[in-house]
Amino acid sequence: MKTLKLAALGPVLALVAACATAPEPAHPQDAFLARLNALCGQTFEGRVVTPDPADADFRNSRLVMQVRDCMPGEVGIPFAVGEDRSRRWIVTRTEGGLRLKHDHRDEQGVIHGYHMYGGDTADAGTAGRQEFPVDQESIDQFVAGGAQVSTTNVWAMEVHPGRIFAYELRRPGGRFLRVEFDLTRPVAE
C-alpha cells in the first residue's frame, strides 16, 4: 500500500519541480540580466514619476518599452516616447560589470543626435538595481556637441519582477528623471 501511495506522489512531485523557477544567479549583475531576459518579448507602458519641468514632453506622451533582442549577455530595449521611436537602451555584460548604451536612430536607421552614449557600472549593484555613471567616450561626445551639462550623468535601471521596471537619469545637484513601467500589465503593441 505504501508503495502505491509513493508511486502516486511521483508525478505530483515532478509537476511541482517543473513549475519551480530557477534560482537567480549569485552575482548581482548576472541576476539583473536574468531579470531583464525574463521580460523578453513583452511590452510595457510607463509614466514619469518625477516632477522636473524639463520632462514635460515625456510626461505628456505615451511611454512604451519593449524588451527584445535578448541574449544571455545583452538585452536591447526600444523605448518609444509618443510617436518617436528613435531610442533604444542596450545593456551588455562586460568583463568588469554591465554597460548601458543609448542607441538613437531615426526611422530609416540613421544615427540621430547623440548616439551610443552611456556608462559602465562602478560596483556590483544589486539584482534589482544597477547604476551607470557616464563614461569618458560619452563625456567626449557631449563636450563636442555642446552638452556639457550631461558630463555628470548617472543612469540607473531597476527590475522588480512582477512589479516595475524603472529607468533613471540623474545629475548631481541637478536633473532627475525617473520613468516607471508597470510589469503587471504587459500591453500589445
N, C-alpha and C positions, 0 to 999 in steps of 0.2 A: 504494500500500500504506500509506504514511504517513497519507494522508487517511482511509483506512478505520480505522486504529488510533485516530486522533484522534476520529473520529466515534463510535467505540465508547466512548471515555472520557467523552464529553459527558454521557450520562445518569448515569454514576457520580459525576462531579463535582457535578452538580446534586443528586443524592441526599445527598452529603456536606454540601453547603452548606445543604440543607434541615434536616439533623439538627443543625447547629451552633446553639448557643444564642446569643441576642442578648447583646451585651456589657452589663454593668451601667452604669447612668447614672454620669456623672462625679462628681456631688455625692453625698457620703456619705448624706445624708438621703433623697435620691431613690432611691439604691441600696438603702437599708434598706427603704423602702416597696415597692420592686420585689420584694425578697426575701419580704416578707410576702405580697404579692399572688400570688407563685408558689406559695404554700401554700393558696390559696383553694379551698374546698370539701373540705378534708381535716380530719380529726380525729386528735388525738394524746393519748396518756396521758403523765402526768408524775409526778414524785416530788419531794418536798422533799429537798434535799441539804445543808441547813444544820442544825445541832444545837439551835437555840434552843427551849427548852421551851414557849415561848408558841405554837409552831406544831404542837403535838401533834395537834390536830384535823385539820389539813391532812395531817400525816404519816400519820395512821391512816385517811384517806379516799382513795377513788379520785379522782384529779385528771385532768380531761379538758378540753382546749381544742379549739374548732372554729373554724377560720379561715373567715369568711364575710363577707357584706356588703362585698365588695371593690370598690373604685373606685380609679382612679389616685391620688387624693389622700386616701383614707380607707379604713381597714380596721377592721371590727368583729370582735372575738374573744370569743365567750361562753366563760366559764371555770366549770366545774362542780366543786364540792367535795362528793363523795358525791352525795346527792340534792338538795343546794342548788344550784339553777341561777340564782341571783339576780345573778350577777356577769357583767359584760361589759366588756372593755377596748376602747377606741376610740382608734386612732392616726390623727391628722389632720395633713396638710401645711398649714402656715400660711405667711404671708409671711416670718416670721422663723425658721422651723425646723419642728420637729414638736411636736405636743401629744399627751399621753396623758391620757385621762379614764377614770374608773371609773364605769360606769353600773350602779347597783344597783336592781333592781326585783323584786317578788315574782312569783308565778306568774300573777297577773292583770295584771301590768304596772304595778302601783302602786309608786311610789318607796319604796325600802326602806332606811331608815337614812341614812347619809351617801351623797350622790349627786353624780355628775359632778365629783368631786374629782380632782386630778392636777396636772400641771405642763407647762411648755414646756422644750424643750432650751435650754441656755445656750451651747452651742457646736455645731459641725458633727458631732461624734461620728465614728463610722466606719460603713461599710456593714454591719458585723456587730454593733455595739453603740451604743445611744442611751440617754442618761440624762435624766431628767425631774425637776428639783428642784420641790418644792411651790410652787404659785402663790399669789398673795395671796387670790384668791377661795376657794381651798381652806383656807388658813390661817384666814380669817374663819369659814368653816363649822365647822372643827374647834374653834376657840375658843368659838363659840356653842354647840356641842354638848358641851363639856367634855372634848374630846380634845386638850388642849394638847400632849401627847406627840407627836402627829402633825404638828406645825407645822414640823418639820425634815426631813420625809420626802424621800427621793430614790428614785424608782423607776427601774428600768432594764429594758430588753429587749434580748435578743440573738437574732440569727438567723444560724445557721451551716448553710447549705444541706447537706442530706444527712446532718446530724449532730444538732444540737439547736436548740431554741428555749428561751430562758430568760427568766423573769420574776423581778425582784428588788424587794424593799423594804428600804431601808437607812435607819437613823437614825444620825447621827454619834454615836459613843460609846455606841450602844445596839443596838437590834434589827437583825437581819439575817436576812431570809428569801430563799431562792433556790429556785425550782422549775424543774426542767429537764424538757423534753418531748423524747421520742425521735422525731426526724423520719425515722428509718429504718424505722419500723413504724407507718404510719397504721392507725387502727382504724375499724371500722364502728360507728356509733352509732345 
